[in-house]
Amino acid sequence: MYSICLRYVKNNTDADDVFQQGFMLVYKNIGQLKNVDALSGWIKRIFVNVAIEFNRKKYQLRVVENPEAEPIASLDVNNAISQMAVNEITALIQQLPTGCREVFNLYVIDGFSHKEIADQLGISVGTSKSQLFDARKILKNKISSKKTYVKKTGN
């Protein structure tokens, strides 16, 4: 659950706060769980909701109009990502503007539709799609700037 907190907020201190609040809500509301088989999904949903609410209170959710204007270099993103550690990827996600970060997490990592994201965050479906596009663009730029080239030897 802590990794969920880290994906949605900007730093470890905020993640600690969200983590603590999430577990307090789990403990407080465990009696409302009707299907024990759904426990992990239920807990995950609580943590996602707590993180989104935390961001809503701490930061104003804004549409990013001009994300880093650097051109996206052509690169093998999958190869670059496979060479990165989980904490490096998490750190890049944490650097995204709040709106982009929330939409990216909800869509790419948690598997929500743009309609569900729009309802959850109180934005339009178009804004959700735009935020996801911007998040991907920013991440590609950041990954391309971190990319290291490994020279192959042999044959």
C-alpha positions as CSV (number, residue, x, y, z in Angstrom):
1,M,0.0,0.0,0.0
2,Y,2.9,2.3,0.6
3,S,3.9,2.1,-3.0
4,I,0.5,3.3,-4.0
5,C,0.9,6.3,-1.7
6,L,4.3,7.1,-3.2
7,R,2.9,7.0,-6.7
8,Y,0.2,9.5,-5.9
9,V,2.1,12.1,-3.8
10,K,5.3,14.0,-4.3
11,N,7.5,12.9,-1.4
12,N,7.9,10.4,1.4
13,T,6.5,12.7,4.1
14,D,3.2,13.0,2.2
15,A,3.2,9.3,1.5
16,D,3.6,8.6,5.2
17,D,0.6,10.8,6.0
18,V,-1.5,9.2,3.3
19,F,-0.4,5.7,4.4
20,Q,-1.4,6.4,8.0
21,Q,-4.7,7.9,7.1
22,G,-5.4,5.0,4.7
23,F,-4.9,2.4,7.4
24,M,-6.9,4.4,9.9
25,L,-9.8,4.3,7.4
26,V,-9.3,0.6,6.8
27,Y,-9.4,-0.1,10.5
28,K,-12.4,2.2,11.1
29,N,-14.5,0.7,8.2
30,I,-13.4,-2.9,8.1
31,G,-16.9,-3.8,9.4
32,Q,-18.4,-2.5,6.1
33,L,-16.6,-5.1,4.1
34,K,-19.1,-7.7,2.9
35,N,-16.9,-10.0,0.8
36,V,-13.6,-11.1,2.3
37,D,-12.4,-12.2,-1.1
38,A,-12.4,-8.5,-2.2
39,L,-10.3,-7.3,0.8
40,S,-7.2,-6.4,-1.2
41,G,-9.1,-4.5,-3.8
42,W,-11.2,-2.7,-1.1
43,I,-8.0,-1.7,0.7
44,K,-6.3,-0.5,-2.5
45,R,-9.4,1.6,-3.4
46,I,-9.3,3.3,0.1
47,F,-5.6,4.2,-0.4
48,V,-6.2,5.6,-3.9
49,N,-9.1,7.7,-2.6
50,V,-7.2,8.9,0.4
51,A,-4.2,9.9,-1.8
52,I,-6.5,11.7,-4.3
53,E,-8.3,13.6,-1.5
54,F,-4.9,14.5,0.1
55,N,-3.8,16.0,-3.2
56,R,-7.1,17.8,-3.7
57,K,-6.7,19.4,-0.3
58,K,-2.9,20.2,-0.6
59,Y,-2.8,21.2,-4.3
60,Q,-5.2,22.7,-6.6
61,L,-5.9,20.3,-9.5
62,R,-4.9,22.1,-12.7
63,V,-4.8,21.2,-16.3
64,V,-1.2,21.4,-17.6
65,E,-1.2,23.5,-20.7
66,N,2.5,23.5,-21.6
67,P,4.3,20.6,-20.2
68,E,8.1,20.6,-20.7
69,A,8.3,21.9,-24.3
70,E,11.4,19.8,-25.2
71,P,10.8,17.6,-28.2
72,I,10.4,13.9,-27.5
73,A,13.5,12.1,-28.9
74,S,12.8,8.8,-30.6
75,L,13.8,6.1,-28.2
76,D,12.9,2.7,-27.1
77,V,10.9,3.6,-24.0
78,N,10.3,0.0,-23.0
79,N,14.0,-0.7,-23.1
80,A,14.8,2.4,-21.1
81,I,12.1,1.5,-18.5
82,S,13.3,-2.1,-18.2
83,Q,16.8,-0.8,-17.2
84,M,15.4,1.5,-14.5
85,A,14.7,0.5,-10.9
86,V,11.2,0.7,-9.4
87,N,12.2,3.6,-7.2
88,E,13.6,5.5,-10.2
89,I,10.3,5.1,-12.0
90,T,8.3,6.1,-8.9
91,A,10.5,9.2,-8.5
92,L,9.7,10.2,-12.1
93,I,6.0,9.7,-11.6
94,Q,6.2,11.8,-8.4
95,Q,7.7,14.7,-10.4
96,L,4.6,14.9,-12.6
97,P,2.2,17.8,-12.0
98,T,-0.6,16.7,-9.6
99,G,-3.3,16.4,-12.2
100,C,-1.1,14.5,-14.6
101,R,0.2,12.2,-11.9
102,E,-3.3,11.3,-10.6
103,V,-4.7,10.6,-14.1
104,F,-1.6,8.6,-15.1
105,N,-1.8,6.5,-11.9
106,L,-5.5,5.9,-12.2
107,Y,-5.4,5.0,-15.9
108,V,-2.1,3.3,-16.5
109,I,-1.4,1.6,-13.2
110,D,-4.9,1.2,-11.6
111,G,-6.8,0.5,-14.8
112,F,-9.6,3.0,-14.5
113,S,-11.4,4.3,-17.6
114,H,-11.3,8.0,-18.5
115,K,-15.0,8.2,-17.6
116,E,-14.3,6.7,-14.1
117,I,-11.3,9.1,-13.7
118,A,-13.4,12.0,-14.7
119,D,-16.1,11.1,-12.2
120,Q,-13.6,10.5,-9.4
121,L,-11.6,13.7,-10.0
122,G,-14.5,16.0,-11.0
123,I,-13.1,16.7,-14.4
124,S,-14.2,16.1,-18.0
125,V,-13.3,13.0,-20.0
126,G,-11.4,15.2,-22.4
127,T,-9.4,16.7,-19.5
128,S,-8.6,13.2,-18.3
129,K,-7.3,12.2,-21.8
130,S,-5.3,15.5,-22.1
131,Q,-3.7,15.0,-18.6
132,L,-2.8,11.4,-19.6
133,F,-1.3,12.6,-22.9
134,D,0.7,15.3,-21.1
135,A,1.9,12.9,-18.4
136,R,3.2,10.4,-21.0
137,K,4.9,13.2,-22.9
138,I,6.6,14.5,-19.7
139,L,7.7,10.9,-18.7
140,K,9.1,10.2,-22.1
141,N,11.1,13.4,-21.9
142,K,12.4,12.5,-18.5
143,I,13.2,8.9,-19.4
144,S,15.0,10.1,-22.6
145,S,17.1,12.4,-20.5
146,K,18.0,9.6,-18.1
147,K,18.6,7.0,-20.8
148,T,22.0,5.5,-20.8
149,Y,23.5,3.9,-23.8
150,V,25.0,0.5,-23.4
151,K,27.5,-0.4,-26.1
152,K,27.1,-4.0,-27.2
153,T,30.3,-6.0,-27.8
154,G,30.9,-9.3,-29.6
155,N,29.6,-10.7,-32.8
